[in-house]
Each structure stands twice: as structure tokens, then as C-alpha cells.
Amino acid sequence: MRWAPWRWPHSLSGRMACILIAGLLAAQALTSTIWFDRRHSELIDLPLRVLGVQVADTMKLFEAQPEAERVRTAARIAGPAFQPTVLTAPPADLPPPHQRSQTERLIQNVAQARYGRPLYVWVQEMELLGDEGQTAGTWSMLDARAPSVRYSIVVHVPGRPVWLQVRGVEGENGADTHRLGTIADYFLRIYLVRILIVVLIALFAVRIAMQPLARMTLAAEALGKNINSPPLDTQGPVEVRRAAEAFNRMQSRLVEMLAERSRFLAAVSHDLRSPITRLRLRTEMLADESQREKFRSELADMEAMIDDTLTFMQSGEPEGIRSTVDVNSLVMVLAQNMRETGATVTVTGKAAAPLSCFRLSLQRCIQNIVENAVRYGGRADIAISDSDKALEIIVTDDGPGIPEAEIAQVFEPFYRLEHSRSSVTGGFGLGLSIANAIAAAHGGFVQITNRNEGGIKARIFIPR
């Protein structure tokens, strides 16, 4: 069986959560060793206290006897659990009395309290045993019901030539540890509950830490729809404030750049129209009526091309301010205006709720698509489809359609399927480009596809 490869989360919040949880779990695994140390201390505590009492009683017994009698007494009271041996001299490897381990201090304190005078205890061997007498490992500390301690200690009364070595195995003296309770305490309280708390805290912390980034993401999306959207709040940690301030500066520069472009286009529009106006005045001074009419037509085409070009250059910057628009009314008025010019336009469906958009820009977007359908397809059928997420306006016609190889090119500026370059038969090739740019400024798009029954379907998608 092959394990599935580890997949690193794609989101930053997921990666932060994984890193934080992994670190906390590693720390939890290390701190769980404290439980085993405590468990070990609990298991040996009672046997060591019993041993301390036995040592004190033995020392009291020896104190009342001559030295020769102590050896016989030690042999008489010896058993499997307690085997005292009288030493004639201290072992050579004993450390100084002031160097005491926690285990030695426990036995010594219990023995001194019962003996009534100072004495020293050295531990030579101390090993925790399981139920079967085996060395207790990690699982044995969880599973053992009646663990015991194998020991070897040396006892000395300071100021007196009394040295005693005691070996044996001391148990819990009838105490019975509940096995399931111990396992439940370790796995439930130490691991399951704590890990669950750690994971919840990590997820909560990541959620709080990622909120500024989420706000910045929403602000970036809002900026794509409305360049004049409110600036980001510059509160929070230093890094968040700096990022928000940088984002706000970028937005200010974009607003200024677009304003400068609008001023430039206004100046260009004025400079381009001035010569056309002078040419129109000179045209009216021509004596030949046929020549005058030709010049009028050419000048009208030039002015229309300039208007369309400037409109396309400004199409990425919506006209007016964003407002709540009744799309149903907007489409019905547009369809009625087209019918008054002799075009065949139908409208089906309706928007369930008003749309927040730039009215003039959206109207031009729909109008360009409808005019394109009427020009090339003879009619335009408008269908409105609405949902909580987006508004769709679908315009179909009965024209010849578009070659599949050219569908991707129809949104390019000045690209025309009709190659005569006549404005009467095909316009200037900017209508779809302007419509698509306006839809993009609203966060949407325009999609062109061929219909199976003939003609094309233009889909205007505007997210809510």
C-alpha cells in the first residue's frame, strides 16, 4: 500500500496553520515527557516511603544490639523484599553526603522522621518493575496495575560506625492502579484534549492574523471595480499598516494617473476637432455641391472615428459615479430607442434586483452589443438572467456568425470582419472592444460564441 504524497496547502492561511500546529504538537510531544517523569515518581513514591520506614526500624533495632549480634539479626529479618547486610566499612564509590538525588532525599527524610536522628542514604540501584517483574518501559508505566521497585541502598548514621546495605523488591503494598483510568488520563487528557485545544487555538490565531490580508484582498477586488473605492484602514500591526499605506499610495497614484489621462484626452479631442471644424467651414464655401457632399461625408467619418477612438481609450475608466441602476428599465428604454430606428429588438427575462454599476458605461456596453447584432444579424433578441452572484445579459441574432478562427480577434481594437473599411457597412471595429473594456471595468467580461442554429450569442457577464 502506497501512502498518498503530502500536499502542501495552497493558501497562506493553511500553510501558517500547518506550521503553527506542527510546532505546537512538537512542543506538546516534548512536554508529554513530563507526564512520564511524574508517573515514574508516583509509582516509586509509596515503595520508597515504605522502604524508609523499614530502614528506620532496622536502624533502631541495630542500635540496641552489640555489633556482633547485628549480623545475626540482619540474617534473621532478611527476606525477598528486604535483605539488610551489615557492612564493616563504607563502599568506595559513595559520593559526598551533601550530593543527594531526589530519590535519596525522599528515603532519607522518611527514615529520619521515624528514626528521630540524622542519617544518610545512598541509592546504588533503583529500577521500576512491571507486573511480571520485568523492567518497566513506557507502556508498562501506563499498563501496570501493581508495579514494584528493585533497589539497593546504603545507610549510615553519622558519628557512629554503623553502615548498612539493603537490597530487595518493594511493591505497592496492596495498592491497585486502575489500568484503564491511567491510559485514559494519558491519551485523553494529555494528548487528545490538549491537541484539540492546540489545534483550535492555532486555527483561531491564524484566522486573526490573516484578517488584514483578507481585507487587503477585498480592497484590491474593489479597486478593480471602482478606482475611487474607499482607502484601506491603516490600523493594526506595523507590517499591516505599512502594507495598507503602500496600497493607498498606489490607489492615489492610479487615480491621479487616470485623471491626467482624462485631461490629456480632453486636450487631444479639442486639438483634433478644431481642424475638422475649420475644414467643415471651408467645405461649405465650395461651389460644387457634389464635392461639398463628399467632403461632408469624409469629415463626418473622421469625426466619428475620433469619437470612437477616444471612447475606447476612456472605456477602462467608467463614466460618472457608481450607483444603483434598474437594469430592466435601462434595457427596455434602449430596446425602444432601437425600435424607433426601425430595428427589430425583443427583450425577455428581468433582473431580480437593481445592480450597482456605472449607468452610462453599462448602457454603452449593452448598446454596442445590440447595435452590432442589428447591423450584422438583422435583429437582436435580449435575454436577462439574474442571480445572487452575477447579472447576465445575452444578445442573440440571426446573422451569418463568425468564423471560429476569428472569434478571439473581434475584441481587438479596429479589427473588422467586414474588410471594406466603410463606416456605413461595418463601423470602425471598436464597438466590441469598447463593450468588453467596460465589462472588464465592472469586473466582468463579454463572451462571443456561434449559435448552432445560426448567428452569434454575445454574453455580458457583470458580477454583483
C-alpha positions in Angstrom: 0.0 0.0 0.0 1.4 3.4 -1.1 0.7 6.4 1.0 -0.6 9.5 -0.8 2.1 12.1 -1.1 1.9 15.1 1.3 0.3 18.1 -0.4 1.3 21.5 1.0 -1.8 23.7 1.4 -2.2 26.3 -1.4 -3.5 29.1 0.8 -1.2 31.1 3.1 -3.6 30.6 6.0 -3.4 26.9 5.5 0.4 26.9 5.5 0.6 29.1 8.5 -1.9 26.8 10.3 0.2 23.7 9.4 3.4 25.3 10.6 1.9 26.6 13.8 0.1 23.3 14.6 3.3 21.3 13.8 5.3 23.5 16.2 2.7 23.3 18.9 2.4 19.5 18.5 6.2 19.1 18.7 6.2 21.1 21.9 3.4 19.1 23.2 5.2 15.8 22.4 8.3 17.1 24.3 6.2 18.3 27.3 4.4 14.9 27.4 7.7 13.5 28.8 6.9 15.5 32.0 3.9 13.2 32.5 6.1 10.1 32.3 8.5 11.6 34.8 5.6 12.4 37.1 4.2 8.9 36.5 7.5 7.3 37.4 7.7 9.4 40.6 4.2 8.4 41.5 4.9 4.7 41.0 8.0 4.6 43.1 6.8 7.1 45.8 4.9 4.6 48.0 7.6 1.8 47.8 10.3 4.3 48.8 8.3 5.6 51.7 7.8 2.0 53.0 11.5 1.4 52.5 12.3 4.5 54.5 10.2 3.2 57.4 11.8 -0.2 57.3 15.3 1.3 57.2 14.5 3.4 60.3 13.0 0.5 62.2 16.1 -1.7 61.3 18.5 1.1 62.5 16.6 1.3 65.8 16.9 -2.4 66.2 20.6 -2.5 65.5 21.3 0.4 67.8 20.1 -1.6 70.8 22.4 -4.5 69.9 26.1 -5.1 70.0 28.0 -5.2 66.7 28.4 -9.0 66.7 24.7 -9.5 67.2 23.7 -7.1 64.3 25.0 -9.6 61.7 22.8 -12.4 63.0 19.8 -10.1 63.3 20.2 -8.9 59.7 20.2 -12.6 58.5 17.2 -13.3 60.7 15.0 -10.5 59.4 16.1 -10.8 55.7 13.5 -11.8 53.1 12.9 -11.4 49.4 11.6 -7.9 49.8 14.1 -6.7 52.4 17.6 -8.0 52.6 19.8 -6.0 55.1 23.6 -6.6 55.2 25.9 -5.1 57.9 29.0 -3.5 56.4 32.3 -3.2 58.2 33.3 -0.3 56.0 31.6 2.1 53.6 31.7 1.3 49.9 34.4 3.0 48.0 32.2 4.7 45.3 29.9 6.7 47.6 29.6 10.4 46.8 29.7 13.1 49.5 26.7 13.2 51.8 25.6 16.7 50.5 25.2 15.4 46.9 21.7 13.9 47.1 19.3 12.9 44.4 15.5 13.4 44.8 15.0 9.7 45.5 17.8 9.7 48.1 16.3 12.7 49.8 12.8 11.1 49.9 14.1 7.9 51.6 16.3 9.8 53.9 13.6 12.3 55.0 11.1 9.5 55.8 13.8 7.4 57.7 15.0 10.4 59.7 11.4 11.4 60.7 10.8 7.9 62.0 14.3 7.3 63.4 14.4 10.6 65.2 18.0 11.5 64.4 20.1 12.3 61.3 21.2 9.5 58.9 22.5 9.4 55.3 21.1 7.3 52.5 22.8 6.5 49.2 21.0 4.8 46.3 23.1 2.3 44.4 20.3 0.8 42.3 16.7 1.8 41.7 14.6 0.2 39.0 10.9 0.2 38.3 9.4 -3.2 37.5 6.2 -4.2 35.8 3.5 -6.7 36.8 5.7 -9.6 35.6 8.9 -8.4 37.3 10.3 -7.1 34.0 11.9 -3.6 33.7 9.1 -1.2 33.2 9.2 0.7 29.9 7.0 3.4 28.6 3.9 1.2 28.1 4.4 -0.6 31.4 4.1 2.7 33.2 0.6 3.0 31.5 -0.4 -0.6 31.7 1.0 -1.9 35.1 -1.6 -2.4 37.8 0.8 -3.3 40.7 4.3 -2.1 39.8 7.3 -2.6 42.2 10.8 -1.2 42.8 14.0 -3.2 42.8 16.5 -1.3 44.9 19.9 -1.3 46.6 20.8 1.3 49.1 23.5 2.1 51.7 22.5 3.7 55.1 24.8 5.3 57.6 24.3 7.0 61.0 26.7 10.0 61.1 29.1 9.9 64.1 28.7 6.2 64.6 30.4 3.2 62.9 27.0 1.8 61.6 26.9 1.0 57.9 24.0 -0.9 56.4 23.4 -2.1 52.8 19.8 -3.1 51.9 18.7 -4.8 48.8 15.2 -6.1 47.8 12.0 -5.5 45.9 9.3 -3.3 47.3 5.8 -3.2 45.9 2.7 -1.0 46.3 1.6 -2.9 49.4 -1.8 -3.9 48.1 -2.4 -0.7 46.1 -4.1 -1.5 42.7 -3.7 1.1 39.9 -6.7 1.2 37.6 -5.3 0.4 34.2 -8.0 2.0 32.0 -8.0 5.1 34.2 -4.3 5.6 33.7 -4.5 5.1 29.9 -7.5 7.4 29.7 -5.7 10.0 31.7 -2.7 9.9 29.4 -4.3 9.7 26.0 -7.4 11.7 26.6 -6.2 14.4 29.0 -2.6 14.7 27.9 -3.0 14.1 24.2 -6.5 14.2 22.7 -7.9 17.2 24.8 -4.7 19.2 24.7 -4.1 18.6 21.0 -7.7 19.6 20.2 -7.2 22.8 22.2 -3.9 23.4 20.5 -5.4 23.0 17.0 -8.4 25.2 17.8 -6.1 27.9 19.2 -3.8 27.7 16.2 -6.8 28.0 13.7 -8.2 30.9 15.7 -4.8 32.6 15.8 -4.3 32.1 12.0 -7.7 33.5 11.3 -7.0 36.6 13.3 -3.5 37.0 11.7 -5.0 36.6 8.2 -7.8 39.2 8.6 -5.7 42.1 7.4 -4.6 40.2 4.3 -8.3 39.3 3.6 -9.3 42.9 3.9 -6.5 43.9 1.5 -7.7 41.2 -1.0 -11.2 42.6 -0.8 -9.9 46.1 -1.3 -7.9 45.1 -4.3 -11.0 43.5 -5.8 -13.0 46.6 -5.1 -10.3 48.8 -6.6 -10.6 46.7 -9.8 -14.3 47.6 -10.0 -14.1 51.2 -8.7 -10.9 53.2 -8.7 -12.5 55.6 -6.2 -13.3 52.9 -3.7 -12.6 53.9 0.0 -8.9 53.6 1.1 -7.8 50.9 3.4 -7.8 51.4 7.2 -4.2 52.0 8.3 -4.5 50.5 11.8 -3.1 47.3 13.2 0.5 45.9 13.4 3.4 47.8 11.9 3.6 45.5 8.9 -0.1 45.7 8.2 -0.1 49.5 8.5 2.9 49.7 6.0 1.2 47.4 3.5 -2.1 49.4 3.8 -0.3 52.7 3.4 1.5 51.4 0.3 -1.8 50.2 -1.1 -3.4 53.5 -0.5 -0.5 55.4 -2.1 -0.8 53.1 -5.2 -4.5 53.8 -5.4 -3.8 57.6 -5.2 -1.3 57.4 -7.9 -3.7 55.4 -10.1 -6.5 58.0 -9.5 -4.1 60.8 -10.4 -2.8 58.9 -13.5 -6.3 58.3 -14.8 -7.2 62.0 -14.1 -4.2 63.0 -16.0 -5.1 60.7 -18.9 -8.6 62.2 -18.9 -7.2 65.7 -19.1 -4.9 64.6 -21.9 -7.7 63.0 -23.9 -9.8 66.2 -23.5 -6.9 68.2 -24.9 -6.4 65.8 -27.7 -10.1 65.8 -28.5 -10.1 69.6 -28.7 -7.0 69.7 -30.8 -8.3 67.1 -33.2 -11.8 68.7 -33.6 -10.5 72.2 -34.3 -9.0 71.4 -37.7 -12.2 69.4 -38.6 -14.3 72.4 -37.7 -12.2 74.6 -39.9 -12.4 72.1 -42.8 -16.2 71.9 -42.4 -16.4 75.7 -42.7 -14.2 75.6 -45.8 -16.3 72.8 -47.2 -19.4 75.0 -47.1 -17.6 77.5 -49.2 -17.1 75.1 -52.1 -19.1 76.0 -55.2 -19.5 72.4 -56.4 -22.4 70.7 -54.5 -21.2 67.2 -55.2 -17.7 68.0 -53.9 -19.3 69.6 -50.8 -21.3 66.4 -50.1 -18.2 64.2 -50.4 -16.2 66.4 -48.1 -19.1 66.4 -45.6 -19.2 62.6 -45.6 -15.4 62.3 -45.2 -15.3 64.8 -42.3 -18.2 63.0 -40.6 -16.3 59.7 -40.8 -13.2 61.4 -39.4 -15.1 62.9 -36.5 -16.9 59.6 -35.8 -13.6 57.7 -35.8 -12.1 60.2 -33.4 -15.1 59.9 -31.1 -14.9 56.1 -31.1 -11.1 56.1 -30.6 -11.4 58.5 -27.6 -14.3 56.5 -26.2 -12.2 53.3 -26.5 -9.3 54.9 -24.7 -11.6 56.1 -21.9 -13.6 52.8 -21.7 -11.4 51.4 -19.0 -12.4 54.4 -16.8 -16.2 54.2 -16.2 -18.3 57.3 -16.8 -20.0 59.0 -13.9 -20.2 57.5 -10.4 -21.3 54.1 -9.3 -24.9 54.0 -8.4 -27.8 51.5 -8.1 -29.4 51.0 -11.5 -32.7 49.5 -12.6 -31.3 47.2 -15.3 -34.8 46.3 -16.5 -35.7 49.9 -17.2 -32.3 50.6 -18.8 -32.7 47.7 -21.3 -36.3 48.4 -22.1 -35.5 52.1 -22.9 -32.6 51.0 -25.0 -34.7 48.5 -26.9 -37.5 51.0 -27.5 -35.0 53.5 -28.9 -33.6 50.9 -31.3 -37.2 50.0 -32.4 -37.8 53.7 -33.2 -35.0 53.5 -35.8 -36.6 50.5 -37.5 -34.6 47.7 -35.8 -36.2 44.5 -34.5 -35.4 44.1 -30.8 -37.0 41.8 -28.3 -36.5 41.6 -24.5 -37.1 38.6 -22.3 -36.4 37.9 -18.6 -35.7 40.5 -16.0 -33.2 41.4 -13.2 -34.4 40.4 -9.8 -32.8 43.4 -8.1 -31.1 46.7 -9.1 -27.4 46.5 -10.0 -24.6 48.6 -8.6 -22.8 49.9 -11.7 -21.8 52.9 -13.8 -25.0 53.6 -15.6 -23.7 55.4 -18.7 -20.9 53.0 -19.2 -23.1 49.9 -18.8 -25.7 51.4 -21.2 -23.0 52.0 -23.8 -21.7 48.4 -23.4 -25.2 46.9 -24.0 -25.9 49.3 -26.8 -22.8 48.4 -28.7 -23.6 44.7 -28.5 -27.2 45.3 -29.6 -26.2 47.6 -32.4 -23.7 45.0 -33.6 -26.4 42.3 -33.6 -28.8 44.5 -35.6 -26.1 45.6 -38.1 -24.9 42.1 -38.9 -27.8 39.8 -37.8 -30.8 41.8 -38.8 -32.3 41.7 -35.3 -31.4 41.5 -31.6 -33.0 39.3 -29.0 -32.1 40.3 -25.5 -32.4 37.9 -22.6 -31.8 39.0 -19.0 -30.7 36.4 -16.4 -30.0 37.2 -12.8 -28.7 35.5 -9.7 -27.2 36.4 -6.3 -23.7 36.3 -7.8 -24.0 37.9 -11.2 -26.2 39.5 -13.8 -26.1 38.2 -17.4 -27.4 39.9 -20.5 -27.4 37.6 -23.5 -27.9 39.1 -27.0 -28.5 36.8 -30.0 -29.0 37.5 -33.7 -29.8 35.6 -36.9 -26.7 36.7 -38.8 -24.1 34.6 -40.6 -22.0 34.1 -37.5 -18.2 34.5 -37.1 -15.5 32.1 -38.3 -14.2 30.2 -35.3 -10.6 31.3 -36.1 -11.6 35.0 -35.8 -13.8 34.9 -32.6 -10.8 35.7 -30.4 -9.8 38.7 -32.6 -13.2 40.5 -32.6 -12.3 42.3 -29.3 -9.1 43.7 -30.8 -9.3 47.5 -31.5 -10.1 48.3 -35.1 -10.5 44.7 -36.1 -13.4 44.2 -38.5 -14.9 41.1 -40.1 -16.1 43.3 -42.9 -13.0 44.5 -44.7 -14.4 47.2 -46.9 -13.4 49.8 -44.2 -16.6 51.6 -44.8 -18.3 53.1 -41.8 -21.6 52.6 -43.4 -21.3 48.8 -43.6 -19.1 48.0 -40.7 -18.3 50.9 -38.4 -14.7 51.3 -37.3 -14.1 48.0 -35.4 -14.2 49.5 -31.9 -17.8 48.6 -30.7 -16.9 45.2 -29.2 -13.6 46.4 -27.9 -15.3 49.2 -26.0 -18.1 46.9 -24.7 -15.5 44.4 -23.4 -13.4 47.1 -21.8 -16.5 48.5 -20.0 -17.5 45.0 -18.8 -13.9 44.4 -17.5 -14.1 47.8 -15.6 -17.1 46.3 -13.8 -15.2 43.1 -13.0 -16.9 41.1 -15.8 -16.5 40.2 -19.4 -18.1 39.9 -22.8 -18.1 36.4 -24.5 -18.9 35.8 -28.1 -19.9 32.3 -29.4 -21.6 31.0 -32.5 -25.1 29.5 -32.3 -25.9 26.1 -33.7 -29.0 27.4 -35.5 -27.0 30.3 -36.9 -26.0 33.8 -35.8 -24.0 34.6 -32.7 -24.6 34.8 -29.0 -23.0 37.7 -27.1 -22.9 37.2 -23.3 -22.4 40.2 -21.0 -21.4 39.0 -17.5 -21.4 41.5 -14.7 -20.7 40.2 -11.1 -22.8 41.6 -8.3 
